């Protein structure tokens, strides 16, 4: 009787699902790809290869590339919100000090994660984005809006629609982030001058 040679098992077909937290591993790999190659290079199949699982395994967590990008954006907003919440909740600071702390938290995140921040802003405008992502977006402005509303109640800043004032302040901070991303402004220079930036934002340009 002739024995047939034993075939090696398919490395993809019989590859174990994953030995740890696959979703976290996929997101980590996806963020690395986003940072190094851009959103266009994101692929569930390539992520599976990078993490070391079968090409079908990512489908247990992300049904398609859009779901993956939503998850990346949500993770980014949750990290940003934690940083903003910590900054806004510092005790013993004046309103200007709290604003400076919050601005530093936002700009620090933007400087460290420019590609992720761009994806976060892109996904929040997509009509198919998830309710969780929409809630995280609202929370990102909520920290600043609540801080401004509290300062208005204490008479520290002018009265008015706190959401409108929030939009003006957020636009100013995001403008700095955009200039840094476009290499029109040095990140270290922007961070070192942030207190003065906030001071001018709150006090205006009229002589005092």
VENURSUL-V376549 format. One line per field, one symbol per residue. phi: phi as a letter, one per 30 degrees, with the letter a starting at -180 (. if undefined). psi: psi as a letter, one per 20 degrees, with the letter a starting at -180 (. if undefined). burial: I if it has 9 or more other ideal C-beta (glycine too) atoms within 8 Angstrom, else O. A space follows every 10 residues. Layout:
phi->???
psi->???
burial->???
This chain:
phi->.ddddddddd dcdcddelcb ddeddddddd dddedcbjdd ddaddddddd djbdddeedd cbdadddddd dddddddddd ddddddddcd dicddddddd dddddddddd ddbdddddde ddddcddcdd dddddddddd ddeddddddd ddddidbddk dddddedddd dddddddddd ddicbddddd ddcddddddd ddcicddb
psi->pppqqppqqp hggjpqgqib ngghgghggg hggghhirhh ipphghgggg hkrqiighih hohahghghg gggggghggg hgggggghjp qjqrghghgg gghhgghggg hhlggghggg hghhipijqr hhgghhghhh hhggghgggg hghijhrqrr ohhghggggh hgghggghhg hjkippghgg ghjhghghgh ghiajqq.
burial->OOOOOOOOOO OOOOOOOIOO OIOOIIIOII IOIIOOOOIO IIOIOIIIOO IOIIIOIIOO OIOOIOIIII IIIIIIIIII IOIIIIIIOI OOOOIIIIII IIIIIIIIII IOIIIIIIII OIIIOIOOIO OOIIOIIOII IOIIIIIIIO IIOOOOOOOO OIOOIIOOII OIIIOIIOII IOOOIOOOOI IOOIOOIIII IIOOOOOO
